[in-house]
């Protein structure tokens, strides 16, 4: 994957320590390309604490690509008491054409 190679070159060739913003951009890029499992793995492998911006990038990609499985897991495991998560989850259901679940 080109983005992954580029990220590695930033570290090895240019001696730049990646920041949260670098990881968030990579999660966003990989997720929007449709590689949601790789994007999810990137969020798990981040050396810094998972930030809302990286999670939003992953969940946005889940909505765009209709990936209910990953979206549900992150929203429900992260903060099941947060109503905003359920609004986003309903959008993921709608994008995946699972209208029955979106209306629950």
N, C-alpha and C positions, 0 to 999 in steps of 0.2 A: 504494500500500500504506500503510495507516494507521501501522504501526510505523515505517516509513521516514520518513514525514512528521513524526511525533512526534520522532524522533531529530534531524532537521534543525532542528526548532523549538527543541530544547534548545540547539543550537549558536547559531542566529541570533537567536532571541528572548530567551533567558535567558542568553546569553553564557557557557555552561558548556562547558568542553572535555571531550569524552567520554573516559572512562577505559576500561581493559580490561574492567571489569565492564559498562559500557554496551554495548560491542560484543558481549560474550558474551551478554548478555540479548537483544540484537537478533538475533544468529545463532540463538539458541535459539527465539525467537518465530517468526522467519521459517521456520526449518526445521520446527518442529512444525506450522506451517500448511501444510506440504507444498511450499513453494517452495524446494526443495533447491539448485537452481542459483543462486538469489539468495543463499541463505545461504552457499554456497561462495564466491561472488564477494565477499561481505562479509568472509569470513575472509582473502581475498587482498588486500582493500583496506584492512585495518586498518592504521593508521599505526604501531602498536606491533607488537612481535614477537608472532607467533602463540603464544598460551598454551594449555596443555593444557585449560583449562576451555572455551575457545571450540571447540577441536577435539572435545572430548567432546560438546558440544552438537550439533555438526554430525553426528558419528557416531551419536549417539542418534537423531537425526531420520532418518538413513539406515536405521537398524534398524527404527524404527517404520513407515516408509513403504516398506521393502523395496527401497531404492535401492542395489543392489550396485555399480553403476558408480562412483559418487562415493565410497562407503565403501572399495572396493578401492584406488582411486587414492590416497586420503589415508593409509590404513594402510600400504600397501606402499611408497609413496614416502617416507614420513616416517621410519619405523624398521623395516625389514624383519627385523631381528634380534630384535625384542621379541616374545616369545611372547604377551603380553597382547593385542597387536594382532590376532593370529590367532584368539584366543578371541572377541574382539568381531566379527571378520570372519565367523566361523562363525555367530554369532547373526544377523548381517545376512543371510547366505545362508539361514538357517532362516526368517527373517521373510519373505524373498522366495520361499519354497518351492522353493529350489534345493538340495534335500537332497543331491544328488550332490556338489556342491561343498562343502557344509557338513561332510561326512564325510571329506574329504581331509586 
